[in-house]
Amino acid sequence: MDSDLSPDPELLDKVINLAKRRGFIFQSAEIYGGFRSTYDYGPLGVNMLRNVKAAWWRSMVQMRLDVVGIDAAILGPPAVWAASGHLETFTDPLVDCRKCKERWREDKIDGVCPNCGSTEFTEARAFNLMFKTQAGPVEGEGATAYLRPETAQGMFTNFNNVLATIRKKPPFGIAQIGKSFRNEITPQNFVFRTREFEQMEMEYFVAPAEAEEWYRYWIDQRFNWYLDLGIPSDRLRLHEHALADLSHYSRGTTDVEFAYPWGWDELEGIANRGDYDLTQHSNASGTKLEYFDQAANERYTPYVIEPAAGATRAMMAFLLAAYHEDEVEGETRTVLRLDWRLAPYQVAVLPLSKKPELEGVSKEVLAILQPHFACDYDVTQSIGRRYRRQDEVGTPFCITVDFDSLEDRAVTVRDRDTTAQVRVPIAELLSSLRERTNQE
Ligand code: ATP
């Protein structure tokens, strides 16, 4: 590993502190003592999370002709979850520690209670992870609804709707980003595992004979997506599940794993789901979910390749990978080396002082850049302090407007990573920043 990236037991706490202090992620309902395992995204966090989702949508939908998006309901009737297998099998093994009475997910604790060290547990029982609720004012079975534990089923139940309304044929995909809910037994590690989280999933429908090839293709694509957005290759790896460990629907699953401060763990899963989902929903609903290939005069149930990522978990990995402490002018600084596409602010406009003339030019600069980049504007404290503040939240470019700017109509552009500064005429600022971010 790059020495800069070696495992750091304190890294998780540092990132949690920074996330709270700088407005990325807050504990939910904090003024009431907090609500376990729920988090609110603050002003910088919401920008970054939106950027993560936008980068995914761009790569998975916008840049492709073979994938379209949907946005399906979070609430669903039991019939969907009976057919998908979730009512029956979406469970984790729950055990109680006989000594301290804490409850744990058996497959995550290696036989030792993380709370008291005891090795005495109750028999494991299957605990269903779905949140059950009630739709409408009437109680009873007819009113039961579930919060979706994954976004995928919305793509399967809308398979015919999408086929009928867009002119696609396999191989093609349906993508969705949205909230999912799982009543996790032991939510942990900040936003890595929470009960309410956001997913980015795509179901790619293919002819059965091509499924293996597309499975490999999507593993490759998804691995490269993280690399392209700046996660160093030594902090990513692929882990192919053994056949015996596969979920009930899967014919093959490979995880993209990230080196978290606690070790390697899942970032995203890519699965070959075969024809399980479409067949289940066809049988249960009585509506055939198939594709008719006119050229071959053949009807078949497509296989599904599913890259399933967590938006909130990915954001956490990007934060962890970007966090660095280095030395600038003899002082330690904290810097988030985020890709500019993910940074909460891409540009900060900093008038050297609060003098009205400087603020006037600064506002002009802001008006030029704001339509194209997420901008911050900061006039308080010394310029050095303001640079450090921007470094700490990952702002790639600081634009300083000084007294010379009034004469030469130029500003100083400071680079977050190298701290190098260049003078750029205001008239060329936008094109210069576009060039530096590879947007021609
Ligand atoms: P695990 O075995 O760790 O519980 P999983 O393999 O069941 O997770 P998937 O169903 O494959 O997870 O979900 C796809 C992706 O959704 C995961 O790779 C992860 O990024 C994200 N995800 C799943 N559960 C959670 C959660 N509780 N909190 C945050 N993200 C999650």
Boltz pocket constraint, residues with backbone or C-beta under 6 A from the ligand:
constraints:
  - pocket:
      binder: B
      contacts: [[A, 149], [A, 150], [A, 182], [A, 184], [A, 191], [A, 192], [A, 193], [A, 194], [A, 195], [A, 196], [A, 197], [A, 198], [A, 199], [A, 266], [A, 267], [A, 268], [A, 269], [A, 308], [A, 309], [A, 310], [A, 311], [A, 312], [A, 313], [A, 314]]
      max_distance: 6.0
